[in-house]
Amino acid sequence: MNPKIFKQLITVILALLGINACTDKLDVTDQNNPTTETYFKTAAELQNGVNAIYSSLRSAELVGREWFFLHDMRGGETAPGGPQLEAPRAELLLQTNGAPSNSVLTNVWNGAYQMINRANTVFSKAPGVNDNTSLRDILVGEAKFLRAWAYFELVTQWGDVPIYTEPVLSNTDYKAKSPAADIYALIIKDLTEAVQALPVSPSQPGRVTKGAANAVLGKVQMQKGDYAAAKEALLQVVNSGKYKLIDKFLQNFDGDVMSSGSKVADGHEFNEESVLEVAFVDKGDNNFNWAYNGEGISSPVSTVHNQEYGIVWGNVIPSNRLLDEFDDNDPRLKYTFYQPGDLILTFEGTKPGKALTAADMNVAASTRKGVTVKRVFRKYSIYDWDNNGFHPGGVNQRLIRYADVLLMLAESEIELGNLAKGAEYLNMVRARPSVNMPPLTLTSKNQAIRAIMKERAVELAIEGSNNIDILRWRKKGYFPSIMPDPRQGQQDLLPIPSSETAANPLLQ
């Protein structure tokens, strides 16, 4: 690990962040500044250590900013909103790969390893915590899940990377790269153990659960090509009876909104469709943690997802390829994108609203089926409640929804030769009341895989899954036999950041 990360991981105590009472969020706050030698004696202190892993997950290095940029720029769903798109992001979007100095990939690498080191510290201290063994064991399960999530990000984007399973205690504790197969084995072991340790329902919204662990385990098994194991894990989510598709599609992408000092929306976060989401809060101060660490009691806990993809900054717009995946009669077309003439400021349909004009939108135009107009993403936006030029948001990032679980299960069944069962799961997603698209009949594997590709595009657009999907389907040889490669010529794996190779002699 490079010196910057080593300094963060050793000198910043994992127990900085406690839970600030909140009715609907996991709000991580700074309590004090002890040392690792004197702390982690009780389950409450161990919980603060786990909270610090969540803090890294929510930071701008990861889900607060750079994580969604990494995946969206390497997927096939986005195009530049104009020359305002910053160079590191444009490089990932427009070139076949990022440079080792690219700040986006460097931040995601650093953030993932910070999560891993914080989790490893929890594991090293947990055996000495005996005042509340039940809580301790759940916390270890959470840490195993979070470490697995971080390693999955690393192995899918970089392939062979160093494995650290103990806390870094010295700036010479370097590791060489391990084979991707070994990393997948560790991820699966962590998630399998997390499933056994985690509760069905969280003690607080935002904490991971048994369902989240099974869902991610299914995703991991799919990515490594074991569809039978993926099906087994995903069926645990379905058979739990805890999750369902909610009627209103757009309620999966809203959240709390403050405007002019008052809360104007509460949103529908942690609803019955949510399997895993990262909590953000709009404090009404239009602030974002540009320091990128996401920590401290007074730290902003917002995201800039809505701002980056909005009508003012306009960094990113939908790609023509994504737009063409939507059928004209699919309601998700309107749910996913705004274009001139669409209404904003309707407060979920309770006010007349204001029609967007092309002049309102500081973005390039896109083309769908021969029609060229300006368009931006509606998902994760806050324009139905606020239209200020700068407003970091409080809309939670949904990492896995139940719809995603059903579509992964459909794909697994198709890969296993069960086309009718695959169609059943796929059509459940299409039958949501606010979508109500006609059912599909799957008659061949190629036709079924193409149907899955299309359904994942229109259902999960801009949710951070497309990049992973492309990598999986490319490995299966489905481009161009089933459809053209959305990122033809793209290199599958990123280069290890130059800051890391400069610091770690075993990577040179």
DRENKE-26801 format. One record per residue (C-alpha): x, y, z. Coordinates in Angstrom, 3 decimals, padded with zeros to 6 digits, always signed. Layout:
# residues N
ATOM         X         Y         Z
ATOM         X         Y         Z
...
This chain:
# residues 508
ATOM         X         Y         Z
ATOM  +000.000  +000.000  +000.000
ATOM  +001.280  +003.459  -000.795
ATOM  +002.438  +005.784  +002.028
ATOM  -000.677  +007.950  +001.887
ATOM  -002.951  +004.969  +002.411
ATOM  -000.664  +003.465  +005.023
ATOM  -000.755  +006.713  +006.981
ATOM  -004.550  +006.836  +006.793
ATOM  -004.979  +003.235  +007.785
ATOM  -002.630  +003.304  +010.743
ATOM  -003.014  +006.778  +012.201
ATOM  -006.778  +007.157  +011.657
ATOM  -008.469  +004.976  +014.245
ATOM  -011.193  +002.784  +012.937
ATOM  -013.404  +003.675  +015.842
ATOM  -013.836  +007.286  +014.858
ATOM  -017.399  +006.803  +013.795
ATOM  -020.364  +006.007  +016.008
ATOM  -023.999  +005.866  +015.182
ATOM  -025.807  +009.177  +015.418
ATOM  -029.459  +008.484  +016.227
ATOM  -031.446  +008.850  +013.048
ATOM  -034.787  +007.426  +012.046
ATOM  -033.851  +006.292  +008.562
ATOM  -030.084  +006.511  +008.028
ATOM  -026.856  +004.944  +009.110
ATOM  -025.139  +008.194  +010.165
ATOM  -021.504  +007.675  +011.107
ATOM  -019.936  +010.278  +013.374
ATOM  -016.586  +011.122  +014.942
ATOM  -016.454  +010.426  +018.708
ATOM  -012.804  +010.647  +019.765
ATOM  -009.311  +009.780  +018.696
ATOM  -007.905  +006.810  +020.625
ATOM  -005.256  +004.385  +019.397
ATOM  -005.712  +000.835  +018.182
ATOM  -003.721  -000.401  +021.174
ATOM  -006.096  +001.133  +023.728
ATOM  -009.396  +000.747  +021.896
ATOM  -011.634  -002.146  +020.753
ATOM  -012.079  -003.606  +024.224
ATOM  -015.884  -003.723  +024.103
ATOM  -018.549  -004.583  +021.564
ATOM  -019.564  -000.913  +021.406
ATOM  -016.014  +000.044  +020.495
ATOM  -015.834  -002.757  +017.943
ATOM  -019.046  -001.420  +016.426
ATOM  -017.366  +001.937  +015.978
ATOM  -014.622  +000.139  +014.093
ATOM  -017.174  -001.435  +011.758
ATOM  -018.856  +001.943  +011.342
ATOM  -015.551  +003.236  +010.022
ATOM  -015.676  +000.634  +007.230
ATOM  -019.100  +001.936  +006.255
ATOM  -017.601  +005.420  +006.346
ATOM  -014.987  +004.418  +003.764
ATOM  -017.713  +002.845  +001.632
ATOM  -019.684  +006.096  +001.677
ATOM  -016.690  +008.379  +001.090
ATOM  -016.039  +010.235  -002.156
ATOM  -013.304  +007.735  -002.979
ATOM  -016.048  +005.160  -003.358
ATOM  -019.846  +005.380  -003.508
ATOM  -020.060  +009.111  -002.743
ATOM  -018.396  +009.923  -006.061
ATOM  -015.635  +007.948  -007.746
ATOM  -017.242  +004.494  -007.556
ATOM  -020.178  +005.440  -009.761
ATOM  -017.876  +007.288  -012.141
ATOM  -015.584  +004.268  -012.515
ATOM  -018.440  +001.912  -013.325
ATOM  -020.477  +004.299  -015.446
ATOM  -017.504  +005.469  -017.488
ATOM  -016.460  +001.858  -018.162
ATOM  -019.982  +000.702  -018.965
ATOM  -022.000  +001.390  -022.083
ATOM  -024.700  +003.629  -020.652
ATOM  -023.083  +007.063  -020.687
ATOM  -021.655  +009.710  -022.990
ATOM  -019.905  +013.021  -022.258
ATOM  -022.259  +015.852  -021.386
ATOM  -019.824  +018.209  -023.055
ATOM  -016.271  +019.514  -022.647
ATOM  -016.966  +020.066  -018.944
ATOM  -016.450  +016.355  -018.240
ATOM  -013.175  +016.205  -016.315
ATOM  -010.193  +014.587  -018.017
ATOM  -009.791  +011.475  -015.777
ATOM  -013.450  +010.581  -016.277
ATOM  -013.371  +011.328  -019.986
ATOM  -010.312  +009.110  -020.324
ATOM  -012.166  +006.129  -018.851
ATOM  -015.209  +006.863  -020.994
ATOM  -013.557  +007.569  -024.332
ATOM  -010.313  +005.566  -024.294
ATOM  -009.729  +001.810  -024.204
ATOM  -008.343  +002.091  -020.670
ATOM  -007.313  +004.514  -017.975
ATOM  -003.730  +005.521  -017.366
ATOM  -002.012  +004.340  -014.148
ATOM  -002.102  +007.972  -012.989
ATOM  -005.872  +008.286  -013.492
ATOM  -007.345  +009.789  -010.312
ATOM  -010.677  +007.950  -010.545
ATOM  -009.168  +004.486  -010.567
ATOM  -006.583  +005.544  -007.952
ATOM  -009.297  +006.712  -005.571
ATOM  -011.353  +003.543  -005.948
ATOM  -008.254  +001.396  -005.381
ATOM  -007.310  +003.384  -002.265
ATOM  -010.851  +003.379  -000.895
ATOM  -011.240  -000.379  -001.371
ATOM  -007.982  -001.134  +000.411
ATOM  -008.886  +001.242  +003.210
ATOM  -012.097  -000.742  +003.722
ATOM  -010.083  -003.963  +003.705
ATOM  -007.557  -002.752  +006.247
ATOM  -010.248  -001.457  +008.557
ATOM  -012.062  -004.783  +008.312
ATOM  -008.832  -006.632  +009.062
ATOM  -008.344  -004.534  +012.180
ATOM  -011.840  -005.509  +013.348
ATOM  -011.009  -009.187  +012.813
ATOM  -007.771  -008.860  +014.767
ATOM  -009.506  -007.227  +017.744
ATOM  -012.772  -009.170  +017.844
ATOM  -011.430  -012.230  +019.757
ATOM  -010.668  -009.984  +022.737
ATOM  -014.220  -008.601  +022.906
ATOM  -016.330  -010.650  +025.323
ATOM  -018.872  -008.284  +026.882
ATOM  -021.497  -008.873  +024.172
ATOM  -020.548  -011.860  +022.045
ATOM  -023.822  -011.839  +020.104
ATOM  -023.237  -008.280  +018.877
ATOM  -019.558  -009.030  +018.329
ATOM  -020.337  -011.925  +016.007
ATOM  -022.798  -009.850  +013.969
ATOM  -020.213  -007.092  +013.642
ATOM  -017.622  -009.576  +012.403
ATOM  -020.202  -010.717  +009.839
ATOM  -020.687  -007.142  +008.688
ATOM  -016.942  -006.662  +008.364
ATOM  -016.629  -009.881  +006.352
ATOM  -019.334  -008.677  +003.993
ATOM  -017.707  -005.280  +003.554
ATOM  -014.261  -006.771  +002.960
ATOM  -015.771  -009.104  +000.358
ATOM  -017.485  -006.181  -001.372
ATOM  -014.177  -004.294  -001.566
ATOM  -012.272  -007.285  -002.917
ATOM  -015.001  -007.879  -005.523
ATOM  -014.512  -004.323  -006.751
ATOM  -010.779  -004.936  -006.998
ATOM  -010.844  -008.345  -008.667
ATOM  -013.445  -007.400  -011.281
ATOM  -011.628  -004.203  -012.249
ATOM  -007.963  -005.174  -011.779
ATOM  -007.844  -008.979  -011.771
ATOM  -004.776  -010.167  -009.850
ATOM  -004.214  -007.850  -006.866
ATOM  -002.515  -008.126  -003.460
ATOM  -004.465  -009.928  -000.742
ATOM  -004.233  -008.482  +002.773
ATOM  -005.897  -010.467  +005.558
ATOM  -004.077  -008.874  +008.490
ATOM  -003.884  -005.190  +009.489
ATOM  -001.012  -003.271  +007.941
ATOM  +001.296  -002.417  +010.834
ATOM  +004.353  -001.190  +008.970
ATOM  +005.071  +000.659  +005.761
ATOM  +007.041  -002.408  +004.686
ATOM  +004.096  -004.819  +004.980
ATOM  +003.831  -005.114  +001.226
ATOM  +002.151  -007.970  -000.596
ATOM  +002.637  -009.177  -004.141
ATOM  -000.283  -009.860  -006.444
ATOM  -002.355  -012.989  -005.859
ATOM  -004.214  -014.822  -008.643
ATOM  -007.801  -013.717  -009.229
ATOM  -008.954  -017.253  -008.390
ATOM  -007.544  -016.860  -004.865
ATOM  -009.292  -013.518  -004.463
ATOM  -012.618  -015.005  -005.540
ATOM  -012.089  -017.843  -003.055
ATOM  -011.577  -015.334  -000.228
ATOM  -014.633  -013.318  -001.301
ATOM  -016.835  -016.417  -001.359
ATOM  -015.519  -017.560  +002.022
ATOM  -016.186  -014.127  +003.559
ATOM  -019.696  -013.932  +002.130
ATOM  -020.572  -017.490  +003.109
ATOM  -019.515  -016.785  +006.687
ATOM  -021.312  -013.422  +006.603
ATOM  -024.560  -015.170  +005.602
ATOM  -024.316  -017.313  +008.738
ATOM  -023.550  -014.371  +011.034
ATOM  -025.819  -011.616  +009.751
ATOM  -029.437  -011.040  +010.806
ATOM  -032.413  -011.132  +008.466
ATOM  -033.321  -007.577  +009.494
ATOM  -030.725  -004.964  +010.434
ATOM  -030.492  -003.350  +013.834
ATOM  -030.435  -000.035  +011.993
ATOM  -031.261  +000.876  +008.376
ATOM  -028.090  +000.860  +006.320
ATOM  -026.427  -002.117  +007.947
ATOM  -025.921  -005.211  +005.839
ATOM  -028.116  -008.272  +006.247
ATOM  -028.288  -011.943  +005.387
ATOM  -030.205  -011.041  +002.222
ATOM  -027.520  -008.601  +001.103
ATOM  -024.803  -011.204  +001.666
ATOM  -026.680  -013.830  -000.350
ATOM  -027.398  -011.333  -003.137
ATOM  -023.761  -010.295  -003.446
ATOM  -022.684  -013.936  -003.202
ATOM  -024.975  -014.676  -006.141
ATOM  -023.495  -011.797  -008.128
ATOM  -019.965  -012.989  -007.364
ATOM  -020.723  -016.573  -008.393
ATOM  -022.286  -015.352  -011.639
ATOM  -019.237  -013.260  -012.416
ATOM  -016.922  -016.241  -011.989
ATOM  -019.214  -018.406  -014.124
ATOM  -020.742  -020.716  -011.515
ATOM  -024.431  -020.269  -012.304
ATOM  -025.600  -023.186  -010.176
ATOM  -023.976  -021.652  -007.097
ATOM  -025.348  -018.244  -008.073
ATOM  -028.864  -019.670  -008.318
ATOM  -028.542  -021.301  -004.909
ATOM  -027.512  -018.025  -003.233
ATOM  -030.085  -015.897  -005.049
ATOM  -032.919  -018.292  -004.204
ATOM  -032.129  -017.689  -000.543
ATOM  -033.025  -014.031  -001.113
ATOM  -036.233  -014.875  -002.960
ATOM  -037.334  -017.570  -000.530
ATOM  -036.735  -015.387  +002.513
ATOM  -039.997  -013.587  +001.759
ATOM  -038.460  -010.332  +002.960
ATOM  -038.264  -008.508  -000.373
ATOM  -040.677  -007.576  -003.119
ATOM  -040.942  -005.245  -006.096
ATOM  -042.596  -002.027  -005.013
ATOM  -045.415  -000.717  -007.190
ATOM  -043.900  +002.666  -008.111
ATOM  -040.619  +002.278  -009.974
ATOM  -039.339  +005.803  -009.272
ATOM  -039.615  +005.389  -005.506
ATOM  -036.440  +003.342  -005.752
ATOM  -034.432  +006.452  -006.627
ATOM  -035.623  +009.252  -004.372
ATOM  -034.568  +010.380  -000.903
ATOM  -034.560  +013.223  +001.582
ATOM  -034.305  +016.693  +000.036
ATOM  -033.747  +019.999  +001.816
ATOM  -034.631  +023.206  -000.029
ATOM  -034.352  +026.768  +001.289
ATOM  -033.786  +025.482  +004.808
ATOM  -036.772  +023.142  +004.898
ATOM  -037.197  +019.451  +004.212
ATOM  -039.360  +019.073  +001.118
ATOM  -039.069  +015.304  +000.607
ATOM  -038.447  +012.238  +002.760
ATOM  -038.208  +009.744  -000.072
ATOM  -038.788  +005.997  +000.060
ATOM  -035.389  +004.699  +001.065
ATOM  -034.886  +001.254  +002.624
ATOM  -038.167  +000.102  +001.113
ATOM  -039.150  -003.528  +000.524
ATOM  -037.261  -003.664  -002.770
ATOM  -033.990  -002.476  -001.255
ATOM  -031.487  -005.263  -000.590
ATOM  -028.373  -003.125  -000.187
ATOM  -028.003  +000.634  -000.238
ATOM  -025.527  +003.227  +000.960
ATOM  -027.007  +006.026  +003.048
ATOM  -026.571  +009.710  +002.258
ATOM  -028.154  +012.677  +004.005
ATOM  -029.074  +016.134  +002.744
ATOM  -028.225  +018.496  +005.627
ATOM  -029.441  +021.504  +003.672
ATOM  -026.011  +023.152  +003.623
ATOM  -025.177  +022.376  -000.034
ATOM  -021.925  +020.847  +001.149
ATOM  -019.953  +017.791  +000.096
ATOM  -016.931  +016.120  +001.635
ATOM  -014.323  +017.164  -000.884
ATOM  -011.666  +015.898  +001.566
ATOM  -012.864  +012.456  +000.355
ATOM  -012.673  +010.629  +003.706
ATOM  -016.349  +010.816  +004.690
ATOM  -015.530  +011.035  +008.384
ATOM  -016.151  +013.293  +011.335
ATOM  -019.216  +014.373  +013.270
ATOM  -019.538  +017.584  +011.233
ATOM  -018.622  +015.993  +007.926
ATOM  -021.085  +016.302  +005.046
ATOM  -022.742  +012.975  +004.351
ATOM  -024.099  +013.839  +000.911
ATOM  -023.447  +012.510  -002.583
ATOM  -022.802  +014.433  -005.796
ATOM  -024.386  +011.799  -008.034
ATOM  -027.389  +014.004  -008.747
ATOM  -025.162  +017.036  -009.340
ATOM  -022.650  +015.387  -011.668
ATOM  -025.359  +013.952  -013.930
ATOM  -027.720  +016.926  -013.700
ATOM  -028.691  +019.753  -016.001
ATOM  -026.224  +022.335  -014.618
ATOM  -022.881  +020.555  -014.359
ATOM  -023.982  +018.218  -017.131
ATOM  -020.876  +016.034  -016.971
ATOM  -022.584  +012.845  -018.102
ATOM  -025.568  +012.095  -020.326
ATOM  -027.186  +008.843  -021.502
ATOM  -025.544  +007.105  -024.428
ATOM  -027.411  +006.615  -027.684
ATOM  -026.971  +002.868  -027.266
ATOM  -028.754  +002.877  -023.903
ATOM  -031.563  +005.083  -025.181
ATOM  -032.214  +002.735  -028.088
ATOM  -032.715  -000.221  -025.730
ATOM  -036.010  +001.272  -024.478
ATOM  -039.221  +000.403  -026.301
ATOM  -041.469  +003.373  -027.044
ATOM  -044.242  +001.958  -024.852
ATOM  -041.987  +001.187  -021.869
ATOM  -042.828  +003.593  -018.998
ATOM  -039.263  +003.236  -017.757
ATOM  -038.141  +005.472  -020.615
ATOM  -039.782  +008.451  -018.896
ATOM  -038.806  +007.216  -015.458
ATOM  -035.122  +007.047  -016.411
ATOM  -034.543  +010.227  -018.463
ATOM  -035.544  +013.879  -018.588
ATOM  -035.730  +015.797  -021.853
ATOM  -037.199  +019.184  -022.860
ATOM  -040.916  +019.321  -022.206
ATOM  -040.800  +017.015  -019.186
ATOM  -042.047  +018.447  -015.889
ATOM  -039.866  +019.066  -012.855
ATOM  -040.831  +020.479  -009.442
ATOM  -044.071  +018.482  -009.309
ATOM  -043.359  +017.225  -005.779
ATOM  -044.249  +013.653  -006.768
ATOM  -047.198  +014.790  -008.832
ATOM  -048.797  +017.036  -006.222
ATOM  -047.948  +020.361  -007.941
ATOM  -048.243  +021.640  -011.514
ATOM  -044.489  +021.725  -011.936
ATOM  -042.329  +023.439  -014.544
ATOM  -041.535  +022.226  -018.053
ATOM  -037.847  +021.778  -018.822
ATOM  -036.516  +023.644  -021.832
ATOM  -033.380  +023.006  -023.852
ATOM  -032.034  +026.318  -022.543
ATOM  -032.261  +024.944  -018.977
ATOM  -029.937  +022.056  -019.794
ATOM  -026.174  +022.566  -019.907
ATOM  -025.576  +019.295  -021.750
ATOM  -024.857  +017.942  -025.183
ATOM  -027.660  +016.350  -027.170
ATOM  -028.176  +012.615  -027.597
ATOM  -029.965  +010.640  -030.288
ATOM  -032.640  +008.025  -029.772
ATOM  -034.080  +006.283  -032.812
ATOM  -033.210  +009.252  -034.997
ATOM  -034.477  +011.972  -032.634
ATOM  -031.731  +014.273  -031.335
ATOM  -032.511  +016.336  -028.221
ATOM  -030.896  +017.098  -024.878
ATOM  -031.398  +014.422  -022.235
ATOM  -030.196  +013.754  -018.677
ATOM  -030.758  +010.940  -016.207
ATOM  -033.839  +011.212  -014.017
ATOM  -032.829  +008.409  -011.650
ATOM  -031.164  +009.759  -008.497
ATOM  -032.024  +013.337  -009.486
ATOM  -033.796  +015.747  -007.150
ATOM  -035.394  +017.999  -009.798
ATOM  -038.897  +016.987  -008.800
ATOM  -038.290  +018.871  -005.537
ATOM  -035.421  +021.327  -006.072
ATOM  -033.865  +023.086  -009.052
ATOM  -030.909  +024.927  -007.530
ATOM  -027.736  +025.112  -009.587
ATOM  -025.614  +023.412  -006.940
ATOM  -027.083  +020.906  -004.509
ATOM  -025.238  +017.784  -003.313
ATOM  -027.970  +015.314  -002.518
ATOM  -029.189  +012.938  +000.143
ATOM  -030.542  +010.213  -002.136
ATOM  -029.219  +006.823  -001.073
ATOM  -027.291  +004.802  -003.636
ATOM  -029.085  +001.507  -004.181
ATOM  -026.379  -001.081  -004.758
ATOM  -028.737  -004.044  -005.125
ATOM  -032.487  -004.025  -005.580
ATOM  -034.785  -007.037  -005.587
ATOM  -035.333  -006.444  -009.315
ATOM  -031.606  -007.036  -009.805
ATOM  -031.828  -010.268  -007.801
ATOM  -034.681  -011.513  -010.015
ATOM  -032.822  -010.642  -013.204
ATOM  -029.639  -012.324  -011.967
ATOM  -031.716  -015.377  -011.122
ATOM  -033.297  -015.253  -014.585
ATOM  -029.859  -015.135  -016.200
ATOM  -028.630  -018.019  -014.049
ATOM  -031.632  -020.163  -015.009
ATOM  -031.090  -019.387  -018.703
ATOM  -027.405  -020.299  -018.458
ATOM  -028.460  -023.568  -016.814
ATOM  -030.848  -024.306  -019.682
ATOM  -034.097  -023.485  -017.883
ATOM  -035.593  -020.960  -020.315
ATOM  -039.147  -021.096  -018.960
ATOM  -038.001  -020.472  -015.395
ATOM  -035.756  -017.666  -016.605
ATOM  -038.723  -016.084  -018.366
ATOM  -040.776  -016.340  -015.172
ATOM  -038.289  -014.254  -013.187
ATOM  -037.740  -011.790  -016.020
ATOM  -041.481  -011.250  -016.447
ATOM  -041.932  -010.616  -012.738
ATOM  -039.802  -007.497  -013.183
ATOM  -041.728  -006.412  -016.269
ATOM  -045.068  -006.878  -014.476
ATOM  -044.468  -004.240  -011.799
ATOM  -047.709  -002.164  -011.724
ATOM  -046.053  +001.095  -012.749
ATOM  -044.235  -000.666  -015.613
ATOM  -046.740  -003.323  -016.735
ATOM  -044.887  -004.456  -019.850
ATOM  -046.194  -007.568  -021.656
ATOM  -044.580  -010.891  -020.760
ATOM  -041.877  -012.371  -022.953
ATOM  -041.571  -015.939  -024.172
ATOM  -038.012  -017.233  -024.404
ATOM  -037.463  -019.747  -027.205
ATOM  -033.687  -020.103  -027.531
ATOM  -030.665  -019.408  -025.379
ATOM  -029.362  -016.611  -027.606
ATOM  -032.748  -014.914  -027.734
ATOM  -033.073  -015.320  -023.966
ATOM  -029.638  -013.841  -023.269
ATOM  -030.443  -010.879  -025.523
ATOM  -033.707  -010.403  -023.612
ATOM  -031.770  -010.384  -020.329
ATOM  -029.305  -007.855  -021.737
ATOM  -032.152  -005.571  -022.755
ATOM  -034.090  -005.961  -019.517
ATOM  -031.042  -005.266  -017.358
ATOM  -030.381  -002.173  -019.474
ATOM  -033.841  -000.663  -019.118
ATOM  -034.468  -001.741  -015.521
ATOM  -031.025  -001.089  -014.011
ATOM  -029.755  +001.827  -016.100
ATOM  -027.159  +003.988  -014.310
ATOM  -027.209  +001.783  -011.198
ATOM  -023.563  +000.732  -011.466
ATOM  -024.156  -002.780  -012.846
ATOM  -023.589  -002.400  -016.599
ATOM  -019.795  -002.415  -016.473
ATOM  -019.826  -005.703  -014.524
ATOM  -022.403  -007.134  -016.935
ATOM  -020.283  -006.239  -019.966
ATOM  -017.208  -007.892  -018.471
ATOM  -019.197  -011.069  -017.738
ATOM  -020.843  -011.242  -021.162
ATOM  -017.627  -010.407  -022.978
ATOM  -015.912  -013.328  -021.255
ATOM  -018.793  -015.584  -022.357
ATOM  -018.251  -014.547  -025.994
ATOM  -021.660  -012.897  -026.314
ATOM  -020.147  -009.927  -028.198
ATOM  -020.699  -009.720  -031.142
ATOM  -022.498  -013.061  -031.510
ATOM  -025.586  -011.849  -029.632
ATOM  -025.123  -008.076  -029.753
ATOM  -022.311  -005.633  -030.601
ATOM  -019.839  -004.964  -027.814
ATOM  -020.947  -001.688  -026.192
ATOM  -017.274  -000.842  -025.560
ATOM  -015.487  -002.421  -028.501
ATOM  -011.716  -002.494  -027.995
ATOM  -011.929  -001.735  -024.282
ATOM  -009.371  -003.478  -022.085
ATOM  -011.039  -005.608  -019.426
ATOM  -008.622  -004.816  -016.605
ATOM  -007.367  -001.506  -015.249
ATOM  -003.687  -000.810  -014.596
ATOM  -002.592  -000.756  -010.970
ATOM  -002.262  +002.906  -009.906
ATOM  +001.199  +004.350  -010.389
ATOM  +001.213  +005.590  -006.779
ATOM  +000.854  +001.968  -005.662
ATOM  +003.494  +000.505  -007.930
ATOM  +005.882  +003.282  -006.897
ATOM  +005.412  +002.455  -003.200
ATOM  +005.196  -001.342  -003.307
ATOM  +008.447  -002.953  -004.508
ATOM  +006.647  -006.280  -004.989
ATOM  +004.509  -004.721  -007.745
ATOM  +007.400  -003.148  -009.640
